[in-house]
Amino acid sequence: MDGPQAPQLTIQKIAPPEVQVGRPATFQIRLKNTGPVVANGVEIRDVIPRGARLIDTSPRANPGVRGELVWQLGSLKPGDEVSVEVQLMPIEEGEIGSLATVSFSADASARTIATKPQLALKLVGPSKVLIGEEVTLGITVTNSGSGIARRVVLDERVPPGLQHAAGPELEYEVGDLKPGESKQLELKLTAVQAGQVTNVLVARAEANVRTEDRWDLEILSPQLELAIEGPKRRFLDREASYIVSVANPGTASAKHVELTAQLPPGLKFVRTNNNGQYDEATRSVYWLLQELPPKETGTVELITMPITIGQDRLLVRSVAERGITAQKEHPVIIDGIAAVMFEVTDTRDPVEVQGETNYEIRVLNQGSKESTNVQITVTLPPDLRLVAAEGPTRRISEGNPIVFEPLPRLAAKADTTYRVRVQGLKPGDQRVRVQLLTDEIRVPITKEESTRVYSDQ
């Protein structure tokens, strides 16, 4: 049925030359397909004429909605001919006639080929890459359908962890792809953040054609993590040992790892291990490790000597290739110990009645830290009389006991002397008691010095 279709029908209605009232008459309708193609849905309609009544039809007709006669003949092939008959009874004198009509339909067809473009996308790239490296993603886009894929475009949304110089949203116009045609491209990205990355690339074309492919990548990166073990409080002149650890919790080896420990002013370098080098100008100790594999830890020991009281910090830094860094601080409080002792001696012993002797009280701070509020109290027995008393601070009591004003500070390794001059009143073993108190010594330290007083009588 391709091309123009032109069915053609001829219709002829045949009536008797004369009919008589009261006598049946037969009317005939002939139909012929004179065209070159089939006529479909052929239908004849005829109206019962005025002045007559219907007796019969052949073949039998169906009544129409307005009382007409309807013959549904179906299809007529080219050259086919059919006829129908109507038998009427004239009931009135005069002309009898009616109009027969025919209707039909013609079929025509046209054929074409429906095609369907279809895109296939394939991404090829490494599964692992080191941070900072450039990675090349191979892209193959193919029209696997049966029609032309028009205006093919690739859409790329660069995921976190990867970077492109043109930004995070990329678009590339591939153009038209014929059926079976492929186009290969390369996308260069830079790994900038460690972790798992999934890159989704979308290919689209006209007529809502769309596909996508995914590429999973693990970005490997070394990491540095520092730890310092050692005392946070140390006294002067007592060596302090610190264990410095550098760990790599990352997923790739750290190369050319430099470790630096910077000493505060209060710590003096003593020694270290693992080929550490001390630079006096920068007060820093340097170590070098060529490679630190993932999940491995390297340790060094640093021995120092506290030399200055105060609050300081030990600062440790580590640097490796690819810009990997770490830093750690360790607070250090350097303190001293005030160790105050005293001696009591008499300058003359024995001494006669009414004679005099001096008690010298020497206070010495043997520690590494100054002592504060050093106070001396001297208690005389009843048979000794105070003549004079002097020291680094003034006397603040009258009579016995003899109390000196506290000495605000006694520096480390420093000493001072108090002197008390007395007169013996009665013979006997006279015992002088001396007490020492400081801010560091809250329970008094007591010492006695015995002096023999004699009489010639």
Secondary structure by P-SEA (a helix, b strand, c coil): cccbbbbbbbbbbbbcccccccbbbbbbbbbbccccccccbbbbbbcccccccccccccbbbbcccbbbbbbcccccccbbbbbbbbbbbcccccccbbbbbbbbbbbbbbbbbbbbbbbbbbbbbccccccbbbbbbbbbbccccccccbbbbbbccccccccccccbbbbbbccccccbbbbbbbbbbbccccbbbbbbbbbbccccccbbbbbbbbbbbbbbbbbbccccccccbbbbbbbbbbccccccccbbbbbbbbccccccccccccccccccccbbbbbbccccccbbbbbbbbbbbccbbbbbbbbbbbbccccbbbbbbbbbbbbbbcccbbbbbccccccccbbbbbbbbbbccccbbbcbbbbbbbbccccccccccccccccccccccccccccccccccbbbbbbbbbbccccbbbbbbbbbcccccbbbbbbbbbbbbbcc
